[in-house]
Amino acid sequence: MSNERFKKTEFAVWIGIACNMVITVVKGAVGYISGSKALIADALHSASEVASSFAVLTGLSTAKSSSDKDDPYRSVKAESITSIIVSVLLLLVGIEIFISSARAVYNGIDSPPGTIAFIVVVISIIMKEAILIFKSRVNKQLSSQASIANSWDRRSDIYSSIAVFVGTGGAIWGNYLGNKYMYYLDPAAGIFISMLIFIRGYRLLKGTIHKKINSIIHNEDPIELLRTVQMIKGVIAVDDLRARERGHYVIIDVKISVNPRISVLEGHDVAKIVKQTLMKRFIHISDVFIQVQPYDPGYPYKNNVGPEYDDHPSLLH
């Protein structure tokens, strides 16, 4: 992945984090002052989005700074650990909100939340939609399949917004109608949102545990990658090629065979050309790890440099 791609991706993540933090603080404060359980729950739902974004940001930052060739998947491991911690926190928050909202229903509701709570709900919905549109455009520009395909977060945001809109608005409207039973819509929305947070944490934890570091991805076209490597002069055969995606970046492992008669330096040059070619052609790729081995000693060798070089022991030119 190029530095420009890293910067754009990190910028998009930080924009989402900053906006959601503002939304979280405002909704939490207004929810507490107005006594809206739904708004407080929605504030914590926004906080869960911030936590999830930090998990992604951890993987990006580690991948960008990683230079340890003995542990090329250090960024994957770092993001996995962060995701597990975040998911456990989300599960606990979801349970706590559920208990608090259920207790409010059990004890009874004497008054609806203040009108300011509904105003903040409407403003937060508008801000959420603006953030989602911005992220969607950036993800499409960066061809981030993992982010584009993450439809659950999109649905979760919509469900949460609808729940708090109906819950808080319904409770306030019930006050004008003189219907105290409608007051219960607010804590009921809080219970629903707590379930969304719990599901978010569960899905994040399940996805992290079951995701194998060595799983092969299908978002990159393996045939196109193979063709690109095979067309590089000096490569006799591609024995193995694996691509793994984690968030916004892709790591490539490739094992190539070269003429056993060339020098170590020439083999290193072939590997260097392969890496540079892949990273230049596919902007998704953040790093390429290449294993060079001699081609099978049986003759004749496959020659991909042209007949004019048949008399030379090296396939490089």
C-alpha positions as CSV (number, residue, x, y, z in Angstrom):
1,M,0.0,0.0,0.0
2,S,1.3,3.4,-0.9
3,N,1.9,6.2,1.6
4,E,-0.8,8.2,-0.1
5,R,-3.3,5.4,0.4
6,F,-2.3,5.0,4.0
7,K,-2.8,8.7,4.6
8,K,-6.2,8.8,2.9
9,T,-7.4,5.7,4.9
10,E,-6.2,7.0,8.2
11,F,-7.7,10.4,7.5
12,A,-11.1,8.9,6.8
13,V,-10.9,6.8,10.0
14,W,-9.8,9.8,12.1
15,I,-12.7,11.9,10.7
16,G,-15.2,9.2,11.7
17,I,-13.6,8.9,15.2
18,A,-13.7,12.7,15.8
19,C,-17.3,13.1,14.6
20,N,-18.5,10.1,16.6
21,M,-16.7,11.3,19.7
22,V,-18.5,14.7,19.4
23,I,-21.8,12.9,18.9
24,T,-21.2,10.6,21.8
25,V,-20.4,13.4,24.2
26,V,-23.3,15.6,23.2
27,K,-25.9,12.8,23.2
28,G,-24.6,11.4,26.5
29,A,-24.8,14.8,28.2
30,V,-28.2,15.7,26.8
31,G,-29.5,12.2,27.5
32,Y,-28.4,12.4,31.1
33,I,-29.8,15.9,31.6
34,S,-33.1,15.2,29.9
35,G,-33.4,11.7,31.4
36,S,-33.6,9.9,28.1
37,K,-32.5,6.3,28.3
38,A,-32.7,5.9,24.5
39,L,-30.4,8.9,24.0
40,I,-27.9,7.6,26.5
41,A,-27.9,4.2,24.9
42,D,-27.5,5.7,21.5
43,A,-24.5,7.7,22.8
44,L,-22.9,4.5,23.9
45,H,-23.7,3.0,20.5
46,S,-21.8,5.8,18.9
47,A,-19.0,5.1,21.4
48,S,-18.9,1.5,20.2
49,E,-18.3,2.9,16.7
50,V,-15.4,4.9,18.0
51,A,-14.0,1.7,19.7
52,S,-14.4,-0.3,16.5
53,S,-12.6,2.4,14.5
54,F,-9.7,2.4,16.9
55,A,-9.3,-1.4,16.3
56,V,-9.0,-0.7,12.5
57,L,-6.7,2.2,13.2
58,T,-4.4,0.0,15.3
59,G,-4.0,-2.4,12.4
60,L,-3.3,0.4,9.9
61,S,-0.7,2.0,12.1
62,T,1.1,-1.2,12.8
63,A,1.1,-2.2,9.2
64,K,2.5,1.2,8.2
65,S,5.4,1.1,10.7
66,S,6.0,-2.7,10.5
67,S,9.5,-3.5,9.2
68,D,10.0,-6.9,10.9
69,K,10.5,-9.4,8.2
70,D,10.5,-12.3,10.6
71,D,7.0,-11.4,11.7
72,P,5.2,-10.0,8.6
73,Y,1.8,-10.4,10.2
74,R,2.5,-8.4,13.3
75,S,-0.1,-5.9,12.1
76,V,-2.7,-8.6,11.8
77,K,-2.0,-9.9,15.3
78,A,-2.1,-6.4,16.8
79,E,-5.4,-5.6,15.3
80,S,-6.8,-9.0,16.4
81,I,-5.8,-8.3,20.0
82,T,-7.3,-4.9,19.9
83,S,-10.5,-6.2,18.4
84,I,-10.9,-8.8,21.1
85,I,-10.5,-6.2,23.8
86,V,-13.0,-3.9,22.1
87,S,-15.5,-6.7,21.6
88,V,-15.5,-7.7,25.2
89,L,-16.0,-4.1,26.3
90,L,-19.0,-3.8,23.9
91,L,-20.5,-6.9,25.3
92,L,-20.3,-5.5,28.8
93,V,-21.7,-2.1,27.8
94,G,-24.6,-3.8,26.0
95,I,-25.5,-5.8,29.1
96,E,-25.2,-2.8,31.4
97,I,-27.5,-0.7,29.1
98,F,-30.0,-3.5,29.0
99,I,-30.1,-3.8,32.8
100,S,-30.4,0.0,33.3
101,S,-33.3,0.3,30.7
102,A,-35.1,-2.7,32.0
103,R,-34.9,-1.4,35.5
104,A,-36.4,1.9,34.4
105,V,-39.3,0.0,32.8
106,Y,-39.8,-2.1,35.9
107,N,-39.7,0.9,38.3
108,G,-42.1,2.9,36.1
109,I,-41.7,6.2,34.2
110,D,-43.2,9.3,35.6
111,S,-42.1,11.9,33.0
112,P,-40.9,11.9,29.4
113,P,-37.5,13.2,28.4
114,G,-37.0,16.9,27.6
115,T,-37.7,18.3,24.1
116,I,-34.0,19.0,23.7
117,A,-33.4,15.3,23.6
118,F,-35.5,14.9,20.4
119,I,-33.7,17.9,18.8
120,V,-30.3,16.3,19.5
121,V,-31.6,13.0,18.0
122,V,-32.5,14.7,14.7
123,I,-29.1,16.5,14.5
124,S,-27.2,13.3,15.3
125,I,-29.1,11.4,12.6
126,I,-28.1,14.1,10.0
127,M,-24.4,13.9,11.2
128,K,-24.4,10.1,11.1
129,E,-25.6,10.1,7.5
130,A,-23.0,12.7,6.5
131,I,-20.3,10.5,8.1
132,L,-21.5,7.4,6.3
133,I,-21.7,9.1,2.9
134,F,-18.1,10.5,3.4
135,K,-16.8,7.0,4.5
136,S,-18.5,5.3,1.6
137,R,-17.0,7.6,-1.0
138,V,-13.5,7.2,0.5
139,N,-13.8,3.4,0.7
140,K,-14.9,3.3,-3.0
141,Q,-12.0,5.5,-4.0
142,L,-9.6,3.2,-2.1
143,S,-11.3,0.0,-3.2
144,S,-11.5,-1.1,0.4
145,Q,-13.7,-4.2,0.0
146,A,-13.7,-5.0,3.7
147,S,-15.2,-1.6,4.5
148,I,-17.6,-1.6,1.6
149,A,-18.9,-5.0,2.5
150,N,-19.4,-4.3,6.2
151,S,-23.1,-3.9,5.8
152,W,-23.9,-4.8,9.4
153,D,-22.5,-1.6,10.8
154,R,-24.6,0.3,8.3
155,R,-27.8,-1.5,9.3
156,S,-26.9,-1.1,12.9
157,D,-26.6,2.6,12.6
158,I,-29.9,2.8,10.8
159,Y,-31.7,0.7,13.4
160,S,-30.2,2.6,16.2
161,S,-31.3,6.0,14.7
162,I,-34.8,4.7,14.1
163,A,-35.1,3.3,17.6
164,V,-34.0,6.5,19.4
165,F,-36.1,8.6,17.0
166,V,-39.2,6.6,17.7
167,G,-38.5,6.1,21.4
168,T,-37.6,9.6,22.4
169,G,-40.0,11.3,20.0
170,G,-42.8,8.9,21.0
171,A,-42.3,9.6,24.7
172,I,-42.3,13.4,24.2
173,W,-45.4,13.1,21.9
174,G,-47.1,11.0,24.5
175,N,-46.7,13.9,27.0
176,Y,-48.7,16.2,24.6
177,L,-51.4,13.5,24.1
178,G,-51.6,12.9,27.8
179,N,-50.7,9.2,27.3
180,K,-48.3,8.1,30.0
181,Y,-47.9,4.7,28.6
182,M,-46.0,6.2,25.6
183,Y,-43.3,7.3,28.1
184,Y,-42.1,3.6,28.1
185,L,-41.1,4.0,24.4
186,D,-37.9,5.7,25.5
187,P,-36.5,3.0,27.8
188,A,-37.8,0.4,25.4
189,A,-35.6,2.0,22.7
190,G,-32.7,1.8,25.1
191,I,-33.2,-1.9,25.5
192,F,-33.3,-2.4,21.7
193,I,-30.1,-0.3,21.2
194,S,-28.4,-2.3,24.0
195,M,-29.1,-5.4,21.9
196,L,-27.5,-3.8,18.9
197,I,-24.4,-3.0,20.9
198,F,-24.3,-6.6,22.2
199,I,-24.6,-8.0,18.7
200,R,-21.9,-5.7,17.4
201,G,-19.5,-6.9,20.2
202,Y,-20.5,-10.5,19.6
203,R,-19.9,-10.3,15.8
204,L,-16.6,-8.5,16.3
205,L,-15.4,-11.2,18.8
206,K,-16.6,-14.1,16.6
207,G,-15.1,-12.7,13.5
208,T,-11.7,-12.1,15.2
209,I,-11.6,-15.6,16.8
210,H,-12.6,-17.4,13.7
211,K,-10.5,-15.4,11.3
212,K,-7.3,-17.3,10.6
213,I,-4.2,-15.4,9.8
214,N,-3.5,-17.7,6.9
215,S,-6.9,-17.6,5.4
216,I,-6.9,-17.0,1.6
217,I,-8.9,-14.0,0.5
218,H,-10.9,-13.8,-2.7
219,N,-11.1,-10.0,-3.1
220,E,-7.9,-10.0,-5.1
221,D,-7.9,-11.8,-8.5
222,P,-5.3,-14.6,-8.1
223,I,-5.1,-15.2,-11.8
224,E,-4.2,-11.5,-12.4
225,L,-1.5,-11.7,-9.7
226,L,-0.1,-14.8,-11.1
227,R,0.0,-13.4,-14.6
228,T,1.8,-10.3,-13.4
229,V,4.5,-12.3,-11.6
230,Q,4.9,-14.9,-14.5
231,M,5.5,-12.1,-17.0
232,I,8.4,-10.7,-15.1
233,K,11.7,-11.6,-16.8
234,G,13.8,-13.9,-14.7
235,V,10.8,-15.8,-13.1
236,I,10.7,-19.3,-14.5
237,A,7.7,-20.5,-12.4
238,V,5.4,-19.3,-9.6
239,D,5.2,-22.2,-7.2
240,D,2.9,-20.5,-4.6
241,L,1.0,-17.3,-4.2
242,R,-1.2,-16.3,-1.3
243,A,-2.9,-13.0,-0.6
244,R,-4.4,-12.0,2.7
245,E,-6.6,-9.0,3.4
246,R,-6.9,-7.3,6.8
247,G,-9.0,-4.1,6.7
248,H,-7.6,-1.7,4.2
249,Y,-4.4,-3.5,3.3
250,V,-3.3,-6.7,1.5
251,I,-0.2,-8.8,2.2
252,I,1.2,-11.0,-0.6
253,D,3.3,-14.2,-0.2
254,V,4.9,-15.6,-3.3
255,K,7.3,-18.3,-4.0
256,I,9.1,-18.2,-7.3
257,S,11.7,-20.4,-9.1
258,V,14.6,-19.0,-11.0
259,N,17.4,-20.4,-13.0
260,P,19.7,-22.3,-10.6
261,R,22.8,-21.1,-12.5
262,I,22.3,-17.4,-11.7
263,S,24.0,-15.7,-8.8
264,V,22.4,-14.9,-5.4
265,L,22.6,-11.2,-6.3
266,E,20.7,-11.8,-9.5
267,G,18.0,-13.9,-7.7
268,H,17.7,-11.0,-5.2
269,D,17.2,-8.6,-8.1
270,V,14.4,-10.7,-9.6
271,A,12.6,-10.8,-6.2
272,K,13.0,-7.0,-6.0
273,I,11.5,-6.5,-9.4
274,V,8.6,-8.8,-8.5
275,K,7.9,-6.8,-5.3
276,Q,8.1,-3.4,-7.0
277,T,5.9,-4.5,-9.9
278,L,3.1,-5.9,-7.7
279,M,3.0,-2.9,-5.3
280,K,3.0,-0.5,-8.2
281,R,0.3,-2.3,-10.2
282,F,-2.0,-3.2,-7.3
283,I,-2.4,-0.2,-4.9
284,H,-4.2,-2.5,-2.3
285,I,-0.9,-4.3,-1.6
286,S,1.0,-3.0,1.5
287,D,3.9,-5.5,1.3
288,V,5.2,-8.5,-0.6
289,F,7.3,-11.3,0.9
290,I,9.1,-13.4,-1.7
291,Q,10.9,-16.7,-1.4
292,V,13.3,-17.5,-4.2
293,Q,14.3,-21.0,-5.0
294,P,16.1,-22.8,-7.8
295,Y,14.1,-24.3,-10.6
296,D,14.0,-28.1,-10.9
297,P,17.4,-29.1,-12.2
298,G,15.9,-31.1,-15.0
299,Y,16.4,-29.7,-18.5
300,P,15.3,-27.9,-20.5
301,Y,14.6,-24.8,-18.5
302,K,11.6,-22.7,-19.3
303,N,13.0,-19.5,-20.9
304,N,11.0,-16.3,-20.8
305,V,13.7,-13.8,-22.0
306,G,14.0,-14.6,-25.6
307,P,16.3,-16.8,-27.8
308,E,19.0,-14.2,-28.0
309,Y,19.9,-14.9,-24.4
310,D,20.1,-18.7,-24.7
311,D,23.9,-18.7,-24.6
312,H,24.0,-16.8,-21.3
313,P,23.9,-18.6,-17.9
314,S,21.7,-15.9,-16.5
315,L,18.1,-15.2,-17.4
316,L,18.5,-11.5,-16.4
317,H,19.4,-8.9,-18.8
